[in-house]
Amino acid sequence: MEKMSILLSVVPKIDPTDYVGFTFFVGAMAMMGASAFFFLSLSQFDRKWRTSVLVSGLITFIAAVHYFYMKDYWSAHMESPTFFRYVDWFLTVPLMCVEFFLILKVAGAKTSLMWRLIGLSVIMLITGYLGEAVFTNQAELWGGISGVAYFVIVYDIWLGKAKKLAVAAGGDILKAHKILCWFVLVGWAIYPLGYMLGTEGWYTSIIGTGSVDIVYNIADAINKIGFGLVIYALAIKKTDNKVIS
Ligand SMILES: *C/C=C(C)/C=C/C=C(C)/C=C/C1=C(C)CCCC1(C)C
């Protein structure tokens, strides 16, 4: 009996209408499942493609651990776990930049390209955090700066150096690069929308306020798992002795 009451106080109740809590929970399971999928598939690929798929798995695994913290934080405090959210992004978004570098390496991508993308993503995230958690009355200013860094990333991969390398690589790599570019242009654009729903600025009178967490959770599932699957599909195409088809 005593054991029972301890358990009840540790595992919080979930209100059936707590949709935010639901997306945190499903997010945790989806990220965990995706990680197992990527890790367990590793041995099937040619050696030089394993690192890329491994990084896909690391991205979803790091997210899974953060989602376990975030879902508990949410159910205990009923407020956005902004700190854990950004720690997750600080680790996973640079890893997505590494993915661009890894697939373009065959065309001669240099680590300077990778560090440039990582640097831009860190600027995007630091300024986003300042606007969302620290200087909340200046959210539009910090969000604007963050948006500029985001657009430079979009430029680099769509039209800049990364694009040229993808064209030089051609074939399946060019195709995969294009899809990843769409993820960054459309999938990543969901995040500033969530930010605008959760902060006050010129946009508030137009779009109102809403659940930033539902928007971020959906975006994370699309971007982290979808992005990883594009890499997975590319690795399959590039593997000669296919064990899988
Ligand atoms: C797995 C997590 C990912 C791919 C997170 C991506 C996050 C962004 C692209 C965030 C962008 C933001 C802006 C462009 C402006 C407002 C502040 C941010 C940080 C939400």
The ligand as an ORCA input file, in Angstrom:
! r2SCAN-3c Opt
* xyz 0 1
  C      15.792     19.699    -33.821
  C      15.645     21.077    -33.644
  C      15.648     22.006    -34.656
  C      15.819     21.652    -36.090
  C      15.476     23.377    -34.246
  C      15.483     24.424    -35.068
  C      15.228     25.714    -34.553
  C      15.099     26.863    -35.303
  C      15.287     26.867    -36.784
  C      14.790     28.077    -34.599
  C      14.692     29.285    -35.148
  C      14.313     30.542    -34.517
  C      14.169     31.647    -35.359
  C      14.508     31.579    -36.817
  C      13.681     32.973    -34.891
  C      13.028     32.921    -33.530
  C      13.836     32.118    -32.574
  C      14.036     30.673    -33.009
  C      15.252     30.185    -32.200
  C      12.795     29.874    -32.602
*
